[in-house]
Structures are given as C-alpha cells and as structure tokens.
Amino acid sequence: MIPGMTIPGTTDPTAAAGLLAGRRILVTGGSGGLGAGICGVLAREGARVAFTWHRDADGAARTAAACGPEALCIQADLRDPAAPGRVVEAVEAAFGGLDALVNNAAFSEAVPFILLDDAELDELMQLNLFAPMRLARAALRPMIRQKHGRIVNVSSFVGSRTLPGPVHYAASKGGLEGFTRSLAHEAGPYGVLVNAVAAGIFEGGLKHTIPAHHQARYLQACALGRFGRPEECGELVAWLCSDRNTYTQGAVIVQDGGTTG
Ligand SMILES: NC(=O)c1ccc[n+]([C@@H]2O[C@H](COP(=O)([O-])OP(=O)(O)OC[C@H]3O[C@@H](n4cnc5c(N)ncnc54)[C@H](OP(=O)(O)O)[C@@H]3O)[C@@H](O)[C@H]2O)c1
C-alpha cells in the first residue's frame, strides 16, 4: 500500500468502538420479541441502552442482562398519557441526555373490527400511536437543543399494504407512518432524522397473534422463505440510529425478506 493512503472505511473510529459508541438510546418495549433483539444489537454496537417494559419482568431482566451493567430498565404503562414524558425525563437524568428514540412497544390482537368497542380502540391507539407521538415530542426537546437526534418508529407491513390483519392495529401503524413522514420535515432542519421500519413477520412477539394460514401464505410469498429474526430488525434500527445515516429521512423501510415488495 502507498504510504499515507487509506482504504475507504478502514479508518472509521466507530468501526472498532461500535457503530453507536457512547450514544444514549431509549427503546420502548425492550422486554418483548423485537425490542429485545433491537436492544441487544444497540448495546453490542456500544450504545447505552434504556428500555421500557410493562408486564414481563422476566423478559426485562433478560434484556437488561444482554445490554450490560449500564442498561436502564423503566417499567411504564405507555397508554397513560403522562408516562412518555416521565420516561424521557428518567433517561435524561440517568444518561445526561438522549441521542435516539426507538418507538417499538405495541399491542395487537386478532379481533374482527365490528366487535371492538370504544375502550379497546382507545387503548390500542394510546399505546401504538399516541405514546410514540408523546415520546417523540418529549425526546425532540433535547435533540433540538443539541441539533442532533434519531427517531425510529417500528411499524408493520400491514400499515400501508392491503393485507389481512387486525383493522385497528393496521390503522395505528398507518398513522405511525404518516407521523414519521411529516415529523421528518419538522425535525430535519434541527439535525433530527426520523424514519420507520415496516416489519414483516418476525419470530417471537406478536407473531402468535397472526393466524396460521396467514403465516403460511407469508412464507410462500417470502423471497427468503422464512420469518425475520429480531436481531435482523435490530441491525437496521442500529444503522438508522447511527451517524452513518445522514440522508435517509422520512423513510418507511419495509423489512419483510422480500414478501410484499
Ligand atoms: N413480531 C412480528 O411479527 C411483528 C410484525 C410486524 C411488526 N411488529 C412490531 O414490532 C414491535 C414489537 O412487537 P413484538 O412482536 O416484539 O411484540 P411483543 O413481544 O408483544 O412486545 C411488545 C412490547 O410492548 C410492551 N407493551 C405492551 N403493552 C404495553 C403498555 N401498555 N405499556 C408499555 N409497554 C407495553 C411489552 O411489554 P411487556 O411484555 O413487558 O408487557 C413488550 O415489551 C411492535 O411495534 C409491532 O407492531 C412485530
């Protein structure tokens, strides 16, 4: 090699320290399937990870163990309108700031739309759509001050495709995607990148709410012939949270192994 010449990519200091070295990242729903996979990859890449959990104390303990001693676990019912602000405050107090937010917590159940009452619609929207909006609003304040931030919303391929799935869940994810696109415009001038991942079917978590015949059709249509693994979603989220992402903004990236593309 010619003295003084470098091969592109080989001098990136983050390559050794991790893609997210020192970044302070909040992930909601870290006790669940995708959330655990996302937290694990973020921690492996050097991030200080804070995550929320609701009912699954064992899942939270497993994720905390995978994220190392610096992990911060916060129990919260994110349907409560006051919870998102409290969670962001707790992370800022513990970590001295916040660099990225991953809105992952959500709920779904296979119930015909006409059988849902107002309380059920409200509960799902509070968690799947309003909590991410409230969390993003709270997280944007420190991000705007520091003129740097990343927000990643975990959506679903039913959010913008004509697919069978719980109608209220699909509506919440469609809302989340519209929120992502619009917020990207408002937050972009402050150096905050806002994107979404529209996940196909992944192992664990809410997969059990998808009827077996729909899962079978998915596998038939999937170019890779298998379900996703939570850590594969984590890899994409990690890149979106990192400084390597400089120009992907307001995007809804479908990650479904080539099923609906
Ligand atoms: N798995 C899939 O095939 C799939 C497909 C497309 C999209 N997704 C998306 O991936 C994300 C994660 O889903 P998942 O499959 O990993 O499901 P999951 O294992 O059921 O995880 C859901 C997470 O949300 C938390 N949560 C539930 N209710 C809550 C509440 N009231 N307040 C605060 N947190 C609450 C759960 O906490 P506790 O467990 O501690 O109660 C859990 O950590 C969701 O946004 C989902 O829409 C998943």
The ligand as an SDF file (V2000), in Angstrom:
LIG
                    3D

 48 52  0  0  0  0  0  0  0  0999 V2000
  -43.4850   -9.9100   15.6910 N   0  0  0  0  0  0  0  0  0  0  0  0
  -43.9100   -9.5760   14.4750 C   0  0  0  0  0  0  0  0  0  0  0  0
  -44.1060  -10.4380   13.6130 O   0  0  0  0  0  0  0  0  0  0  0  0
  -44.1340   -8.1300   14.1220 C   0  0  0  0  0  0  0  0  0  0  0  0
  -44.5420   -7.8380   12.8130 C   0  0  0  0  0  0  0  0  0  0  0  0
  -44.7130   -6.5200   12.4270 C   0  0  0  0  0  0  0  0  0  0  0  0
  -44.4800   -5.5080   13.3310 C   0  0  0  0  0  0  0  0  0  0  0  0
  -44.1020   -5.8070   14.6050 N   0  0  0  0  0  0  0  0  0  0  0  0
  -43.8930   -4.6710   15.5200 C   0  0  0  0  0  0  0  0  0  0  0  0
  -42.7720   -4.9090   16.3370 O   0  0  0  0  0  0  0  0  0  0  0  0
  -42.9430   -4.2180   17.5600 C   0  0  0  0  0  0  0  0  0  0  0  0
  -42.6570   -5.1750   18.7220 C   0  0  0  0  0  0  0  0  0  0  0  0
  -43.5910   -6.2340   18.6760 O   0  0  0  0  0  0  0  0  0  0  0  0
  -43.2520   -7.7100   19.1640 P   0  0  0  0  0  0  0  0  0  0  0  0
  -43.6680   -8.6250   18.0960 O   0  0  0  0  0  0  0  0  0  0  0  0
  -41.8690   -7.7640   19.6710 O   0  0  0  0  0  0  0  0  0  0  0  0
  -44.3220   -7.8600   20.3280 O   0  0  0  0  0  0  0  0  0  0  0  0
  -44.1650   -8.2120   21.8990 P   0  0  0  0  0  0  0  0  0  0  0  0
  -43.1380   -9.2670   22.1090 O   0  0  0  0  0  0  0  0  0  0  0  0
  -45.5480   -8.4370   22.3750 O   0  0  0  0  0  0  0  0  0  0  0  0
  -43.5830   -6.8620   22.5110 O   0  0  0  0  0  0  0  0  0  0  0  0
  -44.4060   -5.7700   22.7770 C   0  0  0  0  0  0  0  0  0  0  0  0
  -43.6980   -4.8850   23.7690 C   0  0  0  0  0  0  0  0  0  0  0  0
  -44.5920   -3.8140   24.0980 O   0  0  0  0  0  0  0  0  0  0  0  0
  -44.7040   -3.7420   25.5040 C   0  0  0  0  0  0  0  0  0  0  0  0
  -46.0360   -3.2870   25.9190 N   0  0  0  0  0  0  0  0  0  0  0  0
  -47.2230   -3.9080   25.7350 C   0  0  0  0  0  0  0  0  0  0  0  0
  -48.2150   -3.1990   26.3230 N   0  0  0  0  0  0  0  0  0  0  0  0
  -47.6260   -2.1050   26.8790 C   0  0  0  0  0  0  0  0  0  0  0  0
  -48.1050   -0.9990   27.6110 C   0  0  0  0  0  0  0  0  0  0  0  0
  -49.4100   -0.8540   27.9160 N   0  0  0  0  0  0  0  0  0  0  0  0
  -47.2140   -0.0730   28.0360 N   0  0  0  0  0  0  0  0  0  0  0  0
  -45.8930   -0.2060   27.7490 C   0  0  0  0  0  0  0  0  0  0  0  0
  -45.3800   -1.2120   27.0470 N   0  0  0  0  0  0  0  0  0  0  0  0
  -46.2370   -2.1600   26.6190 C   0  0  0  0  0  0  0  0  0  0  0  0
  -44.4880   -5.1460   26.0090 C   0  0  0  0  0  0  0  0  0  0  0  0
  -44.0960   -5.0870   27.3820 O   0  0  0  0  0  0  0  0  0  0  0  0
  -44.3240   -6.3400   28.4030 P   0  0  0  0  0  0  0  0  0  0  0  0
  -44.1150   -7.5800   27.5890 O   0  0  0  0  0  0  0  0  0  0  0  0
  -43.2660   -6.1200   29.4550 O   0  0  0  0  0  0  0  0  0  0  0  0
  -45.6910   -6.2230   28.9550 O   0  0  0  0  0  0  0  0  0  0  0  0
  -43.3850   -5.6210   25.0730 C   0  0  0  0  0  0  0  0  0  0  0  0
  -42.1270   -5.2020   25.5520 O   0  0  0  0  0  0  0  0  0  0  0  0
  -44.3670   -3.6730   17.5610 C   0  0  0  0  0  0  0  0  0  0  0  0
  -44.3570   -2.3120   17.2050 O   0  0  0  0  0  0  0  0  0  0  0  0
  -45.0560   -4.4820   16.4900 C   0  0  0  0  0  0  0  0  0  0  0  0
  -46.1320   -3.8000   15.9130 O   0  0  0  0  0  0  0  0  0  0  0  0
  -43.9320   -7.0910   15.0280 C   0  0  0  0  0  0  0  0  0  0  0  0
  1  2  1  0
  2  3  2  0
  2  4  1  0
  4  5  1  0
  4 48  2  0
  5  6  2  0
  6  7  1  0
  7  8  2  0
  8  9  1  0
  8 48  1  0
  9 10  1  0
  9 46  1  0
 10 11  1  0
 11 12  1  0
 11 44  1  0
 12 13  1  0
 13 14  1  0
 14 15  2  0
 14 16  1  0
 14 17  1  0
 17 18  1  0
 18 19  2  0
 18 20  1  0
 18 21  1  0
 21 22  1  0
 22 23  1  0
 23 24  1  0
 23 42  1  0
 24 25  1  0
 25 26  1  0
 25 36  1  0
 26 27  1  0
 26 35  1  0
 27 28  2  0
 28 29  1  0
 29 30  1  0
 29 35  2  0
 30 31  1  0
 30 32  2  0
 32 33  1  0
 33 34  2  0
 34 35  1  0
 36 37  1  0
 36 42  1  0
 37 38  1  0
 38 39  2  0
 38 40  1  0
 38 41  1  0
 42 43  1  0
 44 45  1  0
 44 46  1  0
 46 47  1  0
M  CHG  2   8   1  16  -1
M  END
$$$$
